[in-house]
């Protein structure tokens, strides 16, 4: 899952980014409101963690502009614990959920998983495809009830395919979602990850659409 984090407090931002990446999230972090606002217009993300008090462009203005442009990426806003009016304003402006400071990283993870599930139209806490089950909360995958060990990128690819079942994903869109801007990506990286998923989860887990991309079909 690819997350856009916009938080100007370096201590909080570094903690969230580091923690989410350890949990398997691909996270791009911006401290300036203008830069963060532009990032979502240029790149596809699964969800956004948005602080409201930002330099350059405040979080509420960013959120309103995204929604006015028709961008429906799920947004989790960060607010001061006791600021009820701020939370209400954020939710009424198009935020999907809010989290008061201070907070635990596990709660950030749980709320991100929940808003992404709702966006994909699923209320189940696990993602399933035939005999494959993936738990976003534990980042574990099972096949016929037995755990299968996947690398972080293989896990990210599986989650991406599960969240986009019956939709063809281009190689470029997959690279954009499972790699960060600073990552050095080899030309055949996606093909290698797909090969490993097929070897570990079955050759029919992912179908190749010639010259277009990949799909996980029901």
N, C-alpha and C positions, 0 to 999 in steps of 0.2 A: 504494500500500500504506500502511495506517495503522498507525503504531507507537506503543506506549505505552512511554515511557522513565521509569524510576524510579531516580534516581541523586542522592545528596545532595552529592557533590563538584561544586561549581559549574563548576570548570574542565573536568572530564571531561564533565559533563552538557551544558555549552554546546557543547563540541567535537563531541560525538556528535549533538546536535540540529541544529546548524548544518550539519555534514557530511552527515547523512542527508537533510536538506531540499534541499541542493544536488544530491543524487543522485536526487531525485524522491520521497522518502518524506514522507508527511504525519505529523509527529511531535508528540505531546503529552508534555511533560516535567514530572515532579513530583519534588520534593526530599524530601518527607515520606512515610514509609511508609503512614500512615493514608490520606492523600489519594490516593496511587497505588493502594492496595488498592481503594478505593471507585471509582476511575475505571473499572476494568475491569468492575465490577458495573453501571455506569451506561451504558457506551458499548462498542460493538463495535470490536475491534482485530484486525488480522491477526496481530500478534505483539507480544511484550513483551521489552524489554531491562531486566533486573532486577538491581540491585546487592543484595547480601545484608546489608551493614552499613548500616542505615538508621535515622534517628530516627523516633520515633512507633510504628512497627511494623517489625520486622526482615523482611528479604526472605524468609527461609525460612518464617516464619509466614504471610506473605502468600501464598506459593506453595502451602503446604499447605491453606490455607483455600479458595483458588480451586479446587483439585482436589477438595476435599471437597464443594464446591458443584456439581461436575460441569462446571466451566468448563475446556474443553480448548484454549484459545488457546495457541499455541506460545510457549514462554518460553526466552529466551537469558539465562543468568545470568552476571554478571560476578564474578570472584573474583580473589584474590591468586594470582599465577602459581604459587607453590610449594605452595599449600594443597590437597593431594590429598584429604584427608578432607572438606573443605568442598565440593569439587566432587562427590565421590561422594554425599554427603548430599543435595546439591541435585538431582542426577540421580535418586536414589532417591525423592525427594519429588515428582517429576513434571516436572522441567525437561527440555527437549528437547535442549539443548546448553549448553555453557559456554565462556567465553572468559576467559583469564587476563590480568590487567593487568601491564604496558602492552600495548596492542594497536593494530592499524592500523584505520582506518575502513573500508578495503576488505575487511578480514576480517569486520568487523561486518556489512557489506552482504552478503557471500557467505554467512555463516552464517544471516542472516535469510532470504535467498532460499531456502536449503536447507530450513530447518524449515517454511517456508510451503509449499514444493513438496510436502514429505512430507504435510502436513496436507491438501492438496488432492488427494492420491493420485497425484501425478505425480513421476517421477524425472528427467524430461527437463529440461535446463538452459534450454530455451526454451519459451514458451507459444505454441501454434499454434491457429489456427482457419481452416480452408480454406486460402486462399493468403496469409493474414496471419500473420506471425511476429513475436513480441515477445521481446526479450532482457532479463530483469530485471537482469542484470549491467551491460549497457551502456545500458539504457533506450532502445534504438533499436527502431524498428518498420519492417518491410518488407512490401511488397505485391507478390506475384509476383517476389520477389527484389530489388526496388528500394526503397531507403529512402524512407520517408514521414516528413516532419517534423511532429511533433505538439507542441502546447503541453504544459506540465507537467500541467495538469488533464485534458487529453485523454488523455495518457499514463496518468495515474492511473485514469481511467475505463476505458480499454481493459484495463489490467491487472486491475482489479476484475471486469470482465465475463468475462475469460479464466479467472480463478480460480474463477468461479462459473458456468461454462457450464451451460446447460439449467436454470438456476435464475432465477426472476423476482425482480428487485431493485426494491424500491419507490424512489420519488424520494427519500424521507426517508432511507432506508438508504444510498443513493448519496451524498447530501450529507454524511451523518455520516462516511463513509469517506474522501472526497476533500477534505474541508475540515476545518480545525482549529477549536477552540472560539473562537479569537479572530478568525476570518475573518468578513468581512461578505458574506453570500451573498444574491444577488438571487433573486427568486422564480422566474425562468425560467432560472437558471444551468444546471441539468442538461439541460434541453431544448436549450439552445444548444450544450453540449458534445456531445450525441448527434447533433445536426444536423451539426456539424463532422466527427465521426467518419464519418458516412454519406457526406459529401461527399468525404472523403479516402480512405476505405477501401471504399466501395461502399454502396449504399442498403440492402442486406440484412444488413449487419454487425450491426445491432441491430434487434430487433423490439419494437414498442410493444404492450403488453398494456393495453387501454383501462381507465383508472381504477385500474390496479394498479401498473404499472411497466414495466420493460424487461428483455429477455432476449436472450442470445446463444445461439442454438440450433445444435446439430450437424446 
